[in-house]
Amino acid sequence: MVKNPYSLFDRIRRDLAWQHQSRWDGESPRGDRPEKRRVPYVDFAVQFYLLLGLVALEVVLLIGGIVVLFHRLRGVIDESLYRAHSVSHEALLPRLLEETGWVIGGMLLVNIVALLAADRIWVVYVRSITRTFSELAKKTGNLEFGEDPDLGHRHRVIDLMVAWRRSERERAQGIRQNLANIDPSGEFHDEKINAIYRRRLQAVRRLLPPYSRRYVGRIRDASSS
């Protein structure tokens, strides 16, 4: 049986969603496949550094917030001590809450900006992969199996796609070579020539994708009926 190279598409599709070996809960009703994947896809090259940056940012924000809050609260307390005997003495608790609110609000604002920036970086990274994948898929759909130029950004998904296109390029070249050796205007009464042509056509059929043989069978059935 001819190995189906289109199984690479399944590998690409799985790699888009899952990188690690999946773990499963229970068994499926059919018993042939599990029900639930538990380990989500993680792109270590990008998400690790994003996570590391966010953790470092939180540590810096926490330390900076504590330092700023300490100085601001100390200023409020010192000011309150100097005005302890003043008639127009302002309540201390509202001032402390106000300064604390400003510091916490600033930390929340920085966190929101950091999360938006991380989300934007991730979206740009994913789009760079899907855009390259879509361009290669479009070329494949148009039967353009020329050499792929330097794609710049490389990812395992892109590597699988390039490898699949390389195998399809070799398949197309084999089909072209076998068909080029068949002379449509030649004599088909010679058994030796017919045997040669038959072997070449069988080679072409082996090179065709598996689903093509199903279509060929349907066309043959339709023509015979």
The 8 nearest C-alpha neighbors of each residue, nearest first, counted from 0:
[[1, 2, 3, 205, 209, 206, 208, 4],
 [0, 2, 3, 205, 209, 206, 208, 4],
 [3, 1, 4, 0, 209, 6, 5, 208],
 [2, 4, 5, 6, 1, 209, 208, 7],
 [5, 3, 6, 7, 2, 163, 166, 208],
 [6, 4, 7, 3, 8, 9, 163, 208],
 [5, 7, 9, 8, 4, 3, 10, 11],
 [8, 6, 10, 5, 9, 4, 11, 163],
 [7, 9, 11, 6, 10, 5, 12, 160],
 [10, 8, 12, 6, 7, 11, 13, 5],
 [9, 11, 7, 13, 8, 12, 14, 6],
 [12, 10, 8, 14, 9, 13, 156, 7],
 [11, 13, 9, 15, 10, 14, 8, 16],
 [14, 12, 10, 15, 16, 11, 17, 9],
 [15, 13, 11, 17, 16, 12, 18, 10],
 [14, 16, 12, 13, 17, 11, 156, 40],
 [17, 15, 40, 14, 13, 18, 12, 39],
 [18, 16, 40, 14, 13, 39, 19, 15],
 [19, 17, 40, 14, 41, 20, 16, 39],
 [18, 20, 17, 21, 38, 40, 39, 41],
 [19, 21, 22, 18, 38, 17, 36, 37],
 [22, 20, 36, 38, 19, 37, 23, 17],
 [23, 21, 37, 36, 38, 20, 24, 35],
 [22, 24, 35, 36, 33, 25, 37, 21],
 [23, 25, 35, 34, 26, 33, 22, 36],
 [26, 24, 23, 33, 27, 34, 35, 28],
 [27, 25, 33, 30, 34, 28, 24, 32],
 [26, 28, 33, 30, 34, 29, 32, 31],
 [27, 29, 30, 26, 31, 34, 32, 33],
 [30, 28, 27, 31, 32, 26, 33, 34],
 [29, 31, 27, 28, 32, 26, 33, 34],
 [32, 30, 29, 27, 33, 26, 28, 34],
 [33, 31, 27, 30, 34, 26, 29, 28],
 [34, 32, 26, 27, 23, 35, 25, 24],
 [35, 33, 27, 26, 24, 32, 23, 25],
 [34, 36, 23, 24, 33, 37, 22, 25],
 [37, 35, 23, 21, 22, 38, 34, 39],
 [36, 38, 22, 39, 35, 21, 23, 24],
 [39, 37, 21, 36, 22, 40, 19, 20],
 [40, 38, 17, 37, 41, 16, 36, 18],
 [39, 41, 17, 18, 16, 38, 42, 19],
 [42, 40, 43, 39, 18, 46, 17, 19],
 [43, 41, 44, 46, 45, 40, 47, 18],
 [42, 44, 47, 46, 45, 41, 48, 40],
 [45, 43, 42, 46, 47, 48, 41, 49],
 [46, 44, 47, 48, 43, 42, 49, 121],
 [45, 47, 49, 43, 48, 42, 50, 44],
 [48, 46, 50, 43, 49, 45, 51, 44],
 [47, 49, 51, 50, 46, 45, 52, 44],
 [50, 48, 46, 52, 51, 47, 53, 45],
 [49, 51, 53, 47, 48, 52, 46, 54],
 [50, 52, 48, 54, 49, 53, 47, 55],
 [51, 53, 49, 55, 50, 54, 48, 56],
 [52, 54, 56, 50, 55, 51, 57, 49],
 [55, 53, 57, 51, 56, 52, 50, 58],
 [56, 54, 52, 58, 53, 57, 51, 59],
 [55, 57, 53, 59, 54, 58, 60, 52],
 [58, 56, 60, 54, 55, 59, 61, 53],
 [57, 59, 61, 55, 56, 60, 62, 54],
 [60, 58, 56, 62, 57, 61, 63, 55],
 [61, 59, 57, 63, 58, 62, 64, 56],
 [60, 62, 64, 58, 59, 63, 57, 65],
 [61, 63, 65, 59, 64, 60, 58, 66],
 [62, 64, 60, 66, 65, 61, 59, 67],
 [65, 63, 61, 67, 66, 62, 60, 68],
 [64, 66, 68, 62, 63, 67, 69, 61],
 [67, 65, 69, 63, 64, 68, 62, 70],
 [68, 66, 64, 70, 69, 65, 63, 71],
 [69, 67, 65, 71, 66, 70, 64, 72],
 [68, 70, 66, 72, 67, 71, 65, 73],
 [71, 69, 73, 67, 68, 72, 74, 66],
 [72, 70, 74, 68, 73, 69, 67, 75],
 [73, 71, 75, 74, 69, 70, 68, 76],
 [72, 74, 76, 70, 71, 75, 69, 77],
 [73, 75, 71, 77, 72, 76, 78, 70],
 [74, 76, 72, 78, 73, 77, 79, 71],
 [77, 75, 79, 73, 78, 74, 72, 80],
 [78, 76, 80, 74, 79, 75, 73, 81],
 [77, 79, 75, 81, 76, 80, 74, 82],
 [78, 80, 76, 82, 77, 81, 83, 75],
 [79, 81, 83, 77, 82, 78, 76, 84],
 [82, 80, 78, 79, 83, 77, 84, 85],
 [83, 81, 85, 79, 80, 84, 88, 78],
 [82, 84, 80, 85, 81, 79, 88, 86],
 [85, 83, 82, 86, 88, 81, 80, 87],
 [86, 84, 82, 88, 87, 83, 81, 89],
 [85, 87, 88, 84, 82, 83, 89, 90],
 [88, 86, 85, 89, 82, 84, 83, 90],
 [87, 89, 85, 86, 82, 90, 83, 84],
 [90, 88, 91, 87, 79, 94, 82, 93],
 [89, 91, 92, 93, 88, 94, 79, 95],
 [90, 92, 94, 93, 89, 95, 79, 76],
 [91, 93, 95, 94, 90, 96, 97, 89],
 [94, 92, 96, 95, 91, 97, 90, 98],
 [95, 93, 97, 91, 92, 96, 98, 75],
 [94, 96, 92, 98, 97, 93, 99, 72],
 [95, 97, 99, 93, 94, 98, 100, 92],
 [96, 98, 94, 100, 95, 99, 93, 101],
 [97, 99, 101, 95, 100, 96, 94, 102],
 [100, 98, 96, 102, 97, 101, 95, 103],
 [99, 101, 97, 103, 98, 102, 104, 96],
 [102, 100, 104, 98, 99, 103, 105, 97],
 [101, 103, 105, 99, 104, 100, 64, 106],
 [104, 102, 106, 100, 105, 101, 99, 107],
 [105, 103, 107, 101, 106, 102, 100, 108],
 [104, 106, 108, 102, 103, 107, 101, 109],
 [105, 107, 103, 109, 104, 108, 110, 102],
 [108, 106, 110, 104, 105, 109, 111, 103],
 [107, 109, 105, 111, 110, 106, 104, 112],
 [108, 110, 112, 106, 107, 111, 113, 105],
 [111, 109, 107, 113, 108, 112, 114, 106],
 [110, 112, 114, 108, 113, 109, 115, 107],
 [111, 113, 115, 109, 110, 114, 116, 108],
 [114, 112, 110, 116, 111, 115, 109, 117],
 [115, 113, 117, 111, 116, 112, 118, 110],
 [114, 116, 118, 112, 113, 117, 119, 111],
 [115, 117, 113, 119, 114, 118, 112, 120],
 [118, 116, 114, 120, 119, 115, 113, 121],
 [119, 117, 115, 121, 116, 120, 114, 122],
 [118, 120, 116, 122, 117, 121, 115, 123],
 [119, 121, 117, 123, 118, 122, 124, 116],
 [120, 122, 124, 118, 119, 123, 125, 117],
 [123, 121, 119, 125, 124, 120, 126, 118],
 [124, 122, 126, 120, 121, 125, 127, 119],
 [123, 125, 121, 127, 122, 126, 120, 128],
 [126, 124, 122, 128, 127, 123, 121, 129],
 [127, 125, 129, 123, 128, 124, 130, 122],
 [126, 128, 124, 130, 125, 129, 123, 131],
 [129, 127, 125, 126, 131, 130, 132, 124],
 [128, 130, 132, 126, 131, 127, 133, 125],
 [129, 131, 133, 127, 132, 128, 126, 134],
 [130, 132, 134, 128, 133, 129, 135, 127],
 [131, 133, 129, 135, 130, 134, 136, 128],
 [134, 132, 136, 130, 135, 131, 129, 137],
 [133, 135, 137, 131, 136, 132, 130, 138],
 [134, 136, 138, 132, 137, 133, 139, 131],
 [137, 135, 133, 139, 138, 134, 132, 140],
 [138, 136, 140, 134, 139, 135, 133, 141],
 [139, 137, 143, 141, 135, 140, 136, 134],
 [138, 140, 142, 136, 141, 137, 143, 135],
 [139, 141, 137, 142, 138, 136, 143, 135],
 [140, 142, 138, 139, 143, 137, 136, 144],
 [143, 141, 139, 140, 144, 138, 137, 145],
 [144, 142, 138, 141, 139, 145, 140, 137],
 [143, 145, 168, 142, 139, 146, 164, 138],
 [146, 144, 143, 147, 168, 165, 164, 138],
 [145, 147, 148, 144, 165, 168, 164, 143],
 [146, 148, 145, 149, 161, 150, 144, 135],
 [149, 147, 150, 146, 151, 145, 161, 135],
 [148, 150, 151, 147, 152, 153, 146, 161],
 [149, 151, 152, 148, 153, 131, 147, 157],
 [150, 152, 149, 153, 148, 131, 154, 127],
 [153, 151, 150, 154, 127, 128, 131, 149],
 [154, 152, 157, 151, 150, 158, 155, 128],
 [153, 155, 157, 156, 158, 152, 128, 159],
 [154, 156, 158, 157, 159, 153, 14, 11],
 [155, 157, 159, 154, 158, 11, 160, 14],
 [158, 156, 160, 154, 159, 155, 161, 153],
 [157, 159, 155, 161, 160, 156, 162, 154],
 [160, 158, 162, 156, 157, 161, 163, 155],
 [159, 161, 157, 163, 158, 162, 164, 156],
 [160, 162, 164, 158, 163, 159, 157, 165],
 [163, 161, 165, 159, 160, 164, 158, 166],
 [162, 164, 160, 166, 165, 161, 159, 167],
 [165, 163, 167, 161, 166, 162, 168, 160],
 [164, 166, 168, 162, 163, 167, 161, 169],
 [165, 167, 163, 169, 168, 164, 170, 162],
 [168, 166, 170, 164, 169, 165, 171, 163],
 [169, 167, 165, 171, 144, 170, 166, 164],
 [168, 170, 172, 166, 167, 171, 173, 165],
 [169, 171, 167, 173, 168, 172, 206, 166],
 [172, 170, 174, 168, 173, 169, 167, 175],
 [171, 173, 175, 169, 170, 174, 176, 168],
 [174, 172, 170, 176, 171, 175, 169, 177],
 [175, 173, 171, 177, 203, 172, 176, 178],
 [174, 176, 172, 178, 173, 177, 179, 171],
 [177, 175, 179, 173, 174, 178, 172, 180],
 [178, 176, 174, 180, 179, 175, 199, 173],
 [177, 179, 175, 181, 180, 176, 174, 199],
 [178, 180, 176, 177, 181, 175, 182, 174],
 [181, 179, 178, 177, 182, 176, 199, 196],
 [182, 180, 178, 179, 183, 196, 177, 199],
 [181, 183, 185, 184, 180, 179, 178, 186],
 [184, 182, 185, 181, 186, 187, 180, 178],
 [185, 183, 182, 186, 187, 181, 180, 188],
 [186, 184, 182, 183, 187, 181, 192, 188],
 [185, 187, 188, 189, 184, 192, 183, 182],
 [188, 186, 189, 193, 185, 192, 190, 184],
 [189, 187, 186, 190, 193, 192, 191, 185],
 [188, 190, 192, 191, 187, 193, 186, 194],
 [191, 189, 193, 192, 194, 188, 187, 195],
 [190, 192, 194, 193, 189, 195, 196, 188],
 [193, 191, 195, 194, 189, 190, 196, 187],
 [192, 194, 190, 196, 191, 195, 197, 187],
 [193, 195, 197, 191, 192, 196, 190, 198],
 [196, 194, 192, 198, 197, 193, 191, 199],
 [197, 195, 199, 193, 198, 194, 200, 192],
 [196, 198, 194, 200, 195, 199, 193, 201],
 [199, 197, 201, 195, 196, 200, 202, 194],
 [200, 198, 202, 196, 201, 197, 177, 203],
 [201, 199, 203, 197, 202, 198, 196, 204],
 [200, 202, 204, 198, 203, 199, 197, 205],
 [201, 203, 199, 205, 200, 204, 198, 206],
 [204, 202, 200, 206, 174, 201, 205, 199],
 [203, 205, 201, 207, 206, 202, 200, 212],
 [206, 204, 202, 203, 207, 201, 1, 208],
 [207, 205, 203, 204, 170, 202, 208, 174],
 [206, 208, 204, 205, 203, 211, 209, 212],
 [209, 207, 211, 210, 206, 3, 212, 205],
 [210, 208, 211, 212, 207, 3, 213, 1],
 [209, 211, 213, 212, 208, 214, 207, 215],
 [210, 212, 214, 213, 209, 208, 215, 207],
 [213, 211, 215, 214, 210, 209, 216, 208],
 [214, 212, 216, 210, 211, 215, 217, 209],
 [213, 215, 217, 211, 216, 212, 218, 210],
 [214, 216, 212, 218, 213, 217, 219, 211],
 [217, 215, 219, 213, 214, 218, 212, 220],
 [216, 218, 214, 220, 219, 215, 221, 213],
 [217, 219, 215, 221, 216, 220, 222, 214],
 [220, 218, 216, 222, 217, 221, 223, 215],
 [221, 219, 217, 223, 218, 222, 216, 224],
 [220, 222, 218, 224, 219, 223, 217, 216],
 [221, 223, 219, 224, 220, 218, 217, 216],
 [224, 222, 220, 221, 219, 218, 217, 216],
 [223, 221, 222, 220, 219, 218, 217, 216]]
